[in-house]
Amino acid sequence: MLGAAVAVPAFTLAASPALADPLGTQIQISSQGPVGDLGFDALNPDLAYNPNADQYLAVWEGDTATSTEDEIFARLLDGAGNPLGGIFRISSMGPDGAIAHDALAPAVAFNPTTNEYLVVWHGDDALDEREIYGQRVTAAGAEIGADDFRISDMGPDGDTAFSALSADIAVNAGTNEYLVVWEGSDDTGALVFNEWEIYAQRLDASGAEIGANDARISDAGVDGNPLRSGFDPAVAYNAVAGQYLVVWEADEISDNENEIHGQRLGAGGGQTGANDFRISDMGPDGNAAFDAVDPAVAYNSAADEYLVAWEGDDGTAPLVDDEFEIFGQRLGGAGADERGVNDLRISDMGPDGNAAFDAAEPEVAANPRAGEMMVTWEGDDDTAPMVDEKDEVHGQRLGAAGAQIGTNDFRISVSETAANTDTGANPSTPVAYNAQRNEYLTAWPADSDVAPRVEGESEISVRRSSAGAVTAPPPAICATAPAPPTPSAPGTVTLSVAQLQINQRIYSAAIKRAEAINAWLDAGVEARDLCAGGLLATSFHSGITTAPGANGPLDAAAAPDPRPITPEPLATKTGVTFTLSTGQLRINQRIAARGVREANALQERLAAGLSGGDVDDGAVTGGKISTSVVITGATAASALPARTTTVVKPAAPKTGVVFTLSASQLAIDQRIGQAAIRRLNASRDALLTGIAAAELKPATITAADLAPGVAP
């Protein structure tokens, strides 16, 4: 394993006043070789966000000490894109110094269940052929598990006619596994040399292969015809439906007429739904002058839909042939049915009808918290100071129904001086959503002439971008609190046996009320006691994985109907003689003190929060969970949260206290008892309105608490 960090400076460029949506400055995070040496480059970056630590892992291909030998490098970034520590090398394809072996085009995903990353790439190790490899990386940036483990097996080993390229990866946190996809040239069945199709491999959390080996996904034309192939796959996981969507470009209609196609896969990797369904429609069918290439895909759990974006040459007026823009298509989450505008146009590079301005290689990130998508691409625009051939990174946010929001085609990168069209951003603009900060981070390789860099030297830069406002979850549906009793006019407290008896009944009623509330809690919280939509993402134990939901209407049928809290009636005392004495006053005060301690202890229990241990197994039905949350998976907790208890403090010994038998003392004692009852009534009423996230300790609802069918 190679994990030694290389300390390099992080160059920053000042923000341009014309840029509205980007945040802060762009930051250079790579440094391949000496600054100013054109023999060393960094290209093809990718990003993954770790919400547990508010950090990113950025990966890229870069030249090693031998300038023509490429390997995969990485760097951790904080939530604002600032480097954390140095650059470290991940791959080691072949012996160092052997330029025939390299690693290219990395992709990375973060697994929140294991709190680690998986990096994949295509590489030429010891086989003189390209295959897909992987490496697990801890959240701290250390390699873990098998070194550079091999994932694909295209054709016989040692036969360079068969290869695997362009890997992408998605993580299923619910089942704690990955799906890796790639374009490959294999020799299985009737396939022939140079006939490329899309393949997939499931991996468990350790990187071990599970399921079918090198499962074939696409069917581009008739097997045996190398003129029909599939390329450039991308994959996203839908945690709501428990499915993957794989998209790619293929010339299935006619030779060299590429369109975007897709295939849904179940969580187990099996194909489901229509086979190789077509997504894009660039130009008239049968005309190879119009293409759709380089697809990207992301799933937004809030809208339960995918957005597929691609680079396309449509020709629909006012566009003309060879004028490439970014297009997109919304697809429903469960069946991947097309939604909204067909072939939605996203970018506007230069004036329509002018093929000199283009947009290329889009990337997509989903923001379920704000209910939007972010699309980035590399393009040359005519918005000053941009000119033809001056390529920079641009972005566009899309809201509900695919409507463009925010600044149109806002510029993210500043990769060159205004007058220089020979430098700029290179294709590959991955974007990741930061759920903690509600913003995006985009990475790209930049060929810049901004000092200390020189023209022709490509390094990786990143920059933040703003997002829309977070949609608040709908308030939980709880029961109406019981109306407080109408206070009676204060009576006259007299120094009498009857008053002593009244006071004692007040104190005893407080104790009975505390016992009833404790018995209600100790019996276990039932489904009927929980508010509708009251449980948030923070309520769930780490064994339950979640995704942001759509914040839709709550299920009114799940509104609570809490169990009643009924104190036992006070016993009628017979044969008990009350005397108007200091001794009886002491007895009354001891009973009163116990009632106060019980009321205080109960308040402390509720203030500290109940736990999942107090909730009956299976009590959490779907209607009890906020629509801002989607349960995507659940594994049993190794240790269940303990039940809470009411801890009543022992009576403090009183010394030197003089008891005075007087009407004023009896009035004081009565007010103490009544205050205890008011506190107990408040605790009771809070429970009878229903229990929601605010009444529970965070992260204590476990898989055992979920009703059948709540978790996929």
N, C-alpha and C positions, 0 to 999 in steps of 0.2 A: 504494500500500500504506500501511496505517496500522499502525505498530508502536511508537509512543511509549509508554513505560511511565509509569504514574501511581502515585506513591508514596502508599500509604494505610496506616493502622494496621491491625494484625491483632488484633481483640479476642478475648479468651479467656474462657471461663466455667469456673468450678471444677467438678471432678468431683463427682457426687452419690454419697454413700456407699452408696446403694441399687443402684447400677449395677455389675454384676459383670463383664460381658464387655467393655464399652468400655475403652479404654486412654487415659490422659492426659485432657486437656481438649479441648473442642470449640473450634475456631479459626475466626473469621470471616475469610474471604479476599477478599470483595468489598466495595466501597464506592462505590455508584452515586450520585453527587451528594452534597450536604452531609449530614452525619449529622443525623438528625432531620427531614429533608425528605421528606414522604410522596409527593412527585411523582416520586421516583426509586426504582426497584426492580431487583433481580437475581433472575432466575427460570430454571427449566429447566436445571440444571447437568448436566454429564457429566464423566467422569474417564477418563484413560488412564494406565497405568503404564509407565515406561521402566526396564526392569531393568538396562540398560547403565549408567545413572547413578544408580539408586535415586531416581528423581524421578517426579512426576506432572505432567500438564498438566490443569488444570481449566478448563472453558469454560462459559459461560452467556450468556443473553440479558440485556441490561440497557439502561436508559435512558441516552441520551447527554445532552449539554448541553441539548438540547430534550427535555423530560421524557417526551414521548409518542413519541419516535423510538427504536426499539429496534435495537441492533446486537449483534454477538457479541464478547464480551470473554474474556480468558484470563489465567491466571497460572500460573507454574511453582511447584511445591511440592516440598520435600525429602521423603525417605522417611517422615518422621514427620508430614507434612502441614503443615509450617511454610512460609509464603510465601518464595519466592526472588525477590527483585527486586519490581518493581511490576506493576500490572495493565496489559495492553496490549490494544489493540483489533485485531480480526482482520477483521471485515467492513466493507464500505462500500457499502451498498445505496442507490443513488440519491444525489443531492447532499445534503450535510449540511444539516440544517435542514428537509428536506422530510419531513414526518411521514407522508406517504402511502407512503413506502418504508421497509421495515424488514427485519430478519433475526431469525428466531425458531428455537427448539427445536434447538440444536446437538447433534451427536454427534461423538465423537473416537475415533481408534484410533492406536496406536503401531506403526510398522513397524520391527522390529529389524534388518531387512536394510539399510535405508537410514538407520537411526538418526534418524527424523523422524516427525512426527505428520501425520495428515490430519484436518481439521475439516470437517464438512459441516453444512448447515442449509437450511431453506426460507426464501426471501427474495423480496421484491418490489423488483427493481432498477429497470430502465427500461421494463418491459413492462406495468406495472399488472396483473400476474398473478404468482402465487407459483410459483417453480421451485426446484429443488435446486441449491445452489452448494457450492463447496469451496475450501479453502485449505490448502496444505502449510505446515508450521511446523517449523523445525529443532529439534533437541533443546535448543538454547539459547534457544528462544523467538522466533526471527526468521522472518518470512514469507519463503517461497522459492517460485520458480516463478511461474506465471500468477496474477494477482490476482483473487480471487473468481470462479474459473472456473465456468462453468455446466455442470451434469451432466444435468439432465432436459430434456425437450422435450414437455410435455403440451399437445396441441392446437396450433392455429396461434398463432404469436406475436402478441401484442396482443389476444387473445381472453380476457377475464377469466373466461369460463365454465369454463375448464380450468386446473387447478392441480396442483401437487405439494406434499405436506406430509409431516411426521413422518419424516424420514430417519433411517436407522440405517446402521452401517458395520461391516464385518469385514475383517481383513487376512489374506492368505495369504502368509506370509513365505517359503514355499518357492518360489513362483513370482514373488514380489515384486510383488504386485498387491492391489487392494482390490475388494470388492463393496459397492456402495451400494444400499440398498433404500428404497422410499418408498410411500406411498399416493398414487394419482394419479387424476385425472379426465381421460381422453383422448378423442380422437375417431376412433381407428382402428377399422376394421372396423364392426361393428354397435353399438359402444358409443355411449351417448347422454349428454347433459348430466346431471351429478350422479350418474353411475354410477362408483363408485370401485373400483379394483382395485389390486393390489400389483405394483410394477415394480422392476426391478433394472438396474444398469449396472456392468460391470466397468471398472476403471481401472488403468492401469499405474502404475509408481512415480512417474512425472512428473505424474500426474493426467489423462493423455490417455485418451480412451475406447477400449476394445478390445472386440471381440465385438459381439453384437447391440446395437443402439441401443434403450434403454428397453424391455428385454425384459419382457414381461408374465409374471407368475408365477402369479397367482390367477385363478380362474374362479368368481366368486361368483354362482351362479344363471345364468340364460339371458342372453346378451348382449342389450342393449336394454332391460333391466328395471332402472331405477334404485332399485328397492326392495330389491335384493340387492347388497351392496357389501362390500369388504374394507378394513379400517382398521388403523392402528397396527402396522406390521410391526417385527419384531426379527430379527436375524440373528447366527449364530455359525458359525465355521469349525472343521471337524473335520480336523486335520492328519494324523490317522492314516489316514482313508479318503480324504482329498483331496476333501472335500465341504463344502458349506454347508447349513445348515438355516435356512430362513426360516419364521417363524411370524407369524400375524396373527389378528385377530378378524374374523368375517364372519357375516352372517345368511343362510347358505345354506339352512337348513332351512325357516324361515318368516320373514316380515317382522319385523324388530326382535328376533329371537331369536338373539343372538350367541353363538357358540362359537369356540374356538381351533382353527385349522387350520394345517397345515404343508406344506412342500414341500422336498424335497431337491434340491440342484443340484450337478452336477459342478463340478470346478475350472474348467472352461471355461464355466460358466454354464448349461449345458443341464440341463433338468429330468430327474430320474431317480426311479424308484420310483413309488409311488401318487400320483395327482394330488390335490392339495388334501386330504390325509388329515386326518381329524378327530382332535383330541387331547383335548378336554374334553367333559364330559357334565354340564352344570349343569341340574338339574331334569329333568322329563319333556320329551321331544321334543314340539314343537308348542306349548309354553307359553312365550309371550314374556315372562312375568313373571320368568324366570330367565335369567341371562346370564353369560358369561365375557368379560372385556374386558382390555385393556392387558397383553398378554403380554410376557414377557421370556425370554431363553434364553441358556444358557452351555453350553460343552462341556468335560467333564473327561476329559483324556486318560488319567489313571490308571485310571479305571473304564471308559473307552471308552463313555461315554454322555453324553447331554444331560439337562439339567433345564430344563423349560419351566414357568414360573410365571405365574399370572394372578390377577386380582381377580375373584372369582366370587360369585354369588348362587345357592346350590344348593337350599336348602329341605329337604335330607335331614335328618330328625330327628337331633339336637335343634335344628338350625338352622331358621329361618323365612324366609319371603319378605322380600326387601329387607335381609337381614342379610349383608353382604359380608365375606368372609374371603379370605385368600390360599391358593390351591391350587396344586398342582404335579403334573407327570407326568414320570417318568423314561423316556427313550427310548434304545434301543440305538444305538451309534455308527454302525454300517455301514448298517443298514436302517431306523433310526428306529422299531423295533418297541417297543410299550409294555412297560415292565418294572415289576414290583412292584405296589403298591397303585394302583388306578385313582383318579384325581383326589385325590391325596394332600393332605389338609388340613395347612397349615403354620402359620397364625396362629390365635390365640385371643383376639380383642379383645372384652373384656367378657364377661358371662355368656351362654352359649348360649341362644338363643330371644329375645334382646333386640336388635332391629334398630337401636337407638340407637347401638350401637358398631360401627364399621366398620374395615376395612383396605383400603388402596387403592394402586394403581400400584406393583407389586413390581419389583425389580431383582435380578439374579442374578450372582454371581461364582463361578468355579471355582477350587478350590485342589487341584491334583493332587499337591502335595507331601505334604499331610496326608490326601488322599483324601476331601475333603469339598466341600460347596457352602455358600455364604452367600447368604441371601435377605434383602432389606431392603424395607421398605414404610413408608407413612405411615398412622397409625391412632390412634383414640381408645380407650383402655382404661379399666378400672375399678380397676387396681392403684394404690393410693395412692402419691403424691398425684394420680394421674391421675383425671380425671372425664370424663363425656360431653362431647363437643365440644372436648376438650383434645387436639389432634392433635400427636403427636410421631413421631419416626422410631424404628422397632423393627427388630430383626434376629433371625434364627434360623439356626443352623448345622445342616446335614443331613449325616449320615455315610452309610456303606454301606447300601444298600437303602432309602435315604430316611429312616432313623431320625433323629429330632431329637436333637441333642447339645448340651451346654452349657446355659446358662440359657434357659428358655422365654421366647420373645418379649421378649428383653432390650431395654431402652430405650437408644437411642443419643443422642438429642438432648435438650437442655434449653433449649427455645426461648422460654420465658415464665416468669413468676412463677406459683407454684402456684395462686393464686386466680383467674387471668385465663384465661377460656376463649375470649376473642376473638382471641387471638394463638396462634401455634404454627407447626409445620412445614407447609409446603405440599407437595402431591404432587410427585414427582420425587426419587428417592433413589438415584442411581447409586452402585454400590459396585465397587471395584477391589481385586484381590488383589496384595499385595506379596510377590513370591517371595523377595527377599533377606531380608526381616524375618519372613516367614511370618505376616503379619497383613493386615487389611483396612483400607481407607479408604472412608468413606461421605461423600457430599456431599448437601446439601439446601438449599432456599431456606427461610429462617426469618423469620416475621413475629413479631418479639420486642418485648417492652416492657422488656427488661433494659437499664439505662442503659449507654452514652449513647444507645441506640436508643429509638424511640417506637413505640407500637402502630400497626400498619398499614404499617410500613417493612420491606420484605423484602430480605434480603441472603443470600449464600451462606456456609454454614459447613461444616466438615469435622470428622470425628473418626475415630480409629483404633479397631479392635476386634481382639480376640484370635482366634487360630486354634488348631486342634488340633495335636498333636505331629507333626512331620515323620516320615514312614515311611522308615526307613533302607533303602537298596538292598540286595538280597541279596548276600552275599559271592560273589566270582567263584569259578568252579570251575577250579582249577589242578591240575597234576600233583603227585604226591608227590615230595618231594625225595629224591634218592638217600641211602641210609644212609651216614653217615660211616664210614670204615674204622676198625677197632679199632686203637687206638694200640699199637704194639709197645713192649716194654720198651727203654729207652735202652741202646744198646750202649756198649762201651768204645772211645773214640777213641784210636787209637794214632798215633804219629808214624811213618808208613810210606808207601811208594809206593801201596800198596793203598788207604789212606785218602784220599790225594789223588785217586785214580781214582773212588772212591765219591762224594766231594764233587762232582767235576766232573759225574758222571752226574746227581746231584740238580739241579745248576744247569742243565744242558742240558735235563732233563725240564721244568723250570719254563718255559724259553723255548719248548719245543715246545708246552706246554699253552697258553701265551699266544697263540702263532701259530694254534693250532686254534680258540680262542675268537674271535679277531679274524676268521679266515676265515669262521666261522659267521655272525657279524654282518654282514660285508661282502657275503656272498652274498645278503642280503635276508631279512627276517623273513617267513615264510610263514604261511598260515592255521593250520597245525597247531601253530605255535609260540605262538599267542595263547590266553589263558585264555578259557573260556566266560563270557560276561557281564562281562568285565573292563574294557570301555571305557565310560567315563562321559561325561556331557555336556561336561565340561571337556576331554575328549580331542580334541574336534572343532574344526576350523578354522572361522572365521567364515562361510565359504561353505556350511557345512552347518548347517541350522536344525534345532532339536530341540524337543521338548515333553516334559514329565514323563510317565513311563510308569506302569504299574500295580504295579511291584515284584513281579511274578509269578515263578513258578518259572523257573529257568534251564534251558536246553536241555543236558541232560547229554551228548547226542551231539556237542556242540560242544566238549567237554573237550579240552585240548591233548594232543598226542602229539609233543612236540618232536623235531626232527631230532637225531640223536646228535652229540656233540662228541668227535671221536676224534683225539687227537694222533698225529702221525707217530711211528713207533718210532724209538728212538735207533739211530743207525748204529753198527755194530761197527767200531771203529777197529783197523786193522792197520798194522803198521810204525811205530807211534807209540811213542816211548820216553818213559816218565815217569821223571823223576828226583826224588829227594827233595832239592829245592833251593828257595831263595828265589825264583828265576825262575819255577819251576812254580807256586809259591804265588801269585805276582802274576798269572799267567795265569788260575788258578782264580778269583781274586777279581774279575778283570775280567768273567769269564763270570757269576759270581754277581751282580755289580752290574747287569749287563744284565738278568738275570732279574727282579731286584727292580724295576728301572725299568719293565719291561714289565708286571709285576703291578700296580704303582701306576698306570700310565697307563690300564690297562684298568679299574681300579676308578674312576678319575676319570671316564672316559667313561660308565660305567654310572650313577655317582652323579649326573652332570649330566642324565641322562635320554636315552634314545633318541628319535628323532623319527619323524614319519610318513615322512620320506625314507628311513628304514631299512626300512620296511614295503613289501613287494611290492605293486604295483598289483592291486587286486581281492581282496586277502587278507582284508579285513574282511567276513565274512559276518554275517548277522543274529544268529546265535548267539553271536558274539563281543561283542555290545553288551549292556550291562546292561538288564534289563527296567525299570529306572527311567528309561530314555531311549527316546524314539521319534524316529526320523529323519523330519522332515517335508519336507525339500527339500535339494537339493545343487547347487551351481554350482561350476564349475571354478575353482580358485585361480589368480590371476594369476601367482603365483610359488610353486613348490613348496618345501616345507621341505627344507633341505640334509640329506644323509646325515651322520651323525656319524662321526668318525674317532678312532682311538686315537693320541694324540700322545705319543711316547716322548721324554722329555727327554734331551739329550745327557749323556754322562758328564762329571762335574765333574773337572777336573784336580786331581790330588793332589800337593801339595808338602810336603816335610818329614815324610813318613810313613815310619816305620821298619817294615819287614816282619820279623817274627820267626818263624822256622820252629820251631813247637813244637806239641805235642799240644793244648794249650789253644787255640791260634789255629785249628787245624783244627776243633776242637769249636765255636768261635764261628762259623766260616764255614759249618759244616754247619747250625747252627740258623738262620742267615740264609736259606740256600737252602730249608730246610723251611718257614719262615714264608712265603716267596714262594709256594710250592706250595699252602699252606693258603689264602692269599688268592685264588689262581687257582681252586682248587677251589670256594670259596664263590661266586665269580663264575659259574663254570660251572653249579653247582647251582641258582643263582637263575634262570638262563636256562632250564634244563631243567625247572623247575616251570611255566613258561609266563609270557608277558609280558602285563601288564595296565596299567591307567592309571598306577599308581605307578611303573612303569618307563619311562614315556613323558613327554616334555615336553608341557605342556598345549597345546591348540589346534593340533596339528600333523597330525592325521589329516584328510586332504583327500578331496574327491570321488573322486580317482583311486584312493584306497585301498579304496573301497567295492566290494564284489562286486555284480554286476548284480542289480537288484531290491531292494536294501537301501533305496534312496531312492525315494520315489514319483515 
